Amino acid sequence: MTKRIGILALLHESNTFLREPTSLEHFSVNLLAEGVAVSDAFRGTPHEVGGFLDAVAAAPGFEAVGIFGARAMPYGRITADCWDSLIDRLESALRNALPLDGLLVAPHGATVADNAPDADGNWLTRVRAIAGPDIPIVGTLDLHANVSQAMVNATDALFGYRTNPHLDQYERGLQAGRCLVGAITTGVRPAQTLVQLPLCVNIERQATDEPQGIKLRQEADRWAGTAGILGMSYLFGFPYADVAEMGASVIAVAENRTASQRAAAGLANFWWTHRDEYAGQLLSVEDAVAEALRAAQPGRPVGLLEMGDNVGGGSPGDGTWLAHAWLQYGTGRCLAVLSDAIAVERSLQAGVGGRWRGAVGGRVDPERHGLPLQDEWTVIGFSDGRFEETEARHGGYSRFDQGPTAVLQGTQGLSVEVTSRRMAPLSLQQVLSAGLRPEDFAAVILKGVHAPVAAWRPVCSRLIRVNTDGVTTADLGRLQFAARRCPMFPFEPAIDWRAENSDE
C-alpha cells in the first residue's frame, strides 16, 4: 500500500522590535494555500519543500500529500487573530488529510505571535497532538531559528540550513525527506538532542563562508562523520525576536539517544570556546562611505549593506540613513531601493518624464530609520514589480512580486527604485526588471546583511556591512530586551558554561 506523506509549511521570521504587526493579509499576498496548491507552489523550486517533494517522489511506494502552506515576508509579531486563523486552517486541513504515514514540516523557527511567543513550538505541538505519537515527523529549520525544546519534543528530527546566504534549503529538504522515508521503511525512528547555548550571535557575524562560519561548519562535519550521526545543525538564532528561546543552539540527529547527546554537546562546547568570534564588528555610516569611495571601480558598484534596515529581518525597507550619508559624503551615482507606496502613487500621477517634489522613504519610523528624502524627482519609468529568479538564492524564492514600482531620479545624483511592497534584495532581477543596470552606479544600497550576497557579489567590487540604526541594527545594545535568557554572552560576558554529555 502506498505510504502517504503529509506536507506542512508555516514560515515567518518575526521582528518583535517593529511596531507594525503581521496580519493575515501579509500571508495572503505571499502564500496561503491548502491541498494540492501547496505542492504546486513549491514543486521545482530550490526551497526545502521542493526538496521534500522530490525526496518523496524518488521513494518507490511513497506519495506526497500537500496539506497546508503559509508564508509571509519577515515583519512584526503576528497578531492573535491572524495566528488563530492560521492554526484553525492548519488543524482542519491536517485532520481532513488523515490517515497519514508520516509528516514533513517546514517551520521557520523564529516565528512569534501575540498569543504564542514560541509560535513554531506551538503549531508543531498541535500537529503532534493530531497526528498522534506513532507517526514520524521530520522537518527543516531556518539557520536563524530560535529553537525551543517544544519544537524538538514534537518532532523526530529537524535539520537546519547550513549556509548563509541560505543556498542549501533544497538539500536540507532532501535530507529531511530521505530521513523520514528511511524511518518509515525500517521502522526505526531517529533520536535528536537540542543544546541551547547562552550565546547571542551578532547578525554581522552570521556569514557561513567567512572564517568563523567555516570553522563551525568543519567541526559540525567532523561530528557528522562519527558513528550513528544522521545530521548536525548549528542554528545562529534570530536576535530580533525578544523571546526566551532567542540565541544559538545545536541539534544532533542520530540513530540513538546516546550518540545524539554526545554530538550535540561536543559541537556546542566547541562553539562556546570560540564565542568571542561571534561578537559584531561594527562600521559607522561615515566610515562605510569613506571605505566605499576607496573601493570604487568603474563599472562595478560598491554594495552598502544597510544592517539596520534589513528587510529579511523584518524591517520596513524605507530607511534613509545611508542615502542621506551618500548625498553628504559620497561621489558618483547611487541607487537605493525603498518601499514607499505613497511615492509610487505620486509617480504614477506624474507619469514617465514627469516631475514631482516631495518625500521618499522614511515613513514608517523616521526617528529610528532616518528622515524622508526631500527632493524634486523625475519619473524615469515603471514596472509591475514582478520578476523571477532562476538561480538558488537566499530564502528559496523563485517568483517575486513587489507591487507597482517606479524608478526616480533626484537632482543630487540619487536614483531610487520605489516599490509598493517591501522586498528583500535577493535577486539582481529586482533592479534589472526595472530597467536599471548595476554597472551604471558607484554605489548600491542593499537592505540586507547576508541575504543579498549571492546575487550581488558577482557584480560588486566590494560588499560593506554598515551599522545603521533601525529595528535590525547590529548594535544590539540599542535594543531593549525583556524576555531573553540571562546570563547570555555578550550581554553578560563573564559566564561559566559547559554542555554536558560530552567526552571532549
Summary of the structure (lengths in Angstrom):
residues: 504
radius of gyration: 22.7
end to end distance: 46.3
largest distance: 70.7
contacts: 1933
relative contact order: 0.13
helix: 34%
strand: 24%
